[in-house]
Every structure is written in structure tokens, then in C-alpha cells.
């Protein structure tokens, strides 16, 4: 039986490309919803799945900010 890999070797550019493609697909879903109305539950469900995937990617990122001498991040 086959097993899924638990780790992937993706570069930052790869992740950026994936996010861009997901946002483009999300935009198409939103446009379809505006055109046909919210009566298409499959389209709404797809948009929800894409949003959840984008959230997973976002929450795995580590953001750094410049730290001043006081130890408080600067803006």
C-alpha cells in the first residue's frame, strides 16, 4: 500500500506560485457566485476549501520584523 509523504521540499517561489494560483481560482469562484447567485453550493464549497488551504499556508509562515535595541519590534 502506498503512503503519502509527510514533508515536501518547496522553495519560496514555489509556494508563492501556489498561492497566486489559489487566489486566481478563488477569484473565478467569486465571479461565478456573483454571476449565477449563491444558488451554486458546489462553487461556494470550493471557495471555502480554497480559503482554508490559503489559511493553512499562511499560518505555517514565519514572519520576522526588525528588533530595536530595546527588544521591541519596530514598525
MOGI-V449048 format. One line per field, one symbol per residue. ss: DSSP state (A for helix, B for strand, O for the rest). phi: phi as a letter, one per 30 degrees, with the letter a starting at -180 (. if undefined). Layout:
ss = ???
phi = ???
This chain:
ss = OOOOOOOOOOOAAAAAAAAAAAAAAAAAAAAAAAAAOOOOAAAAAAAAAAAAAAAAAAAOOOOOOOBOOOOOBOO
phi = .dbddcbbccdedddddddddddddddddddddddciddcdddddddddddddddddddcdcccbdcdedjcecc
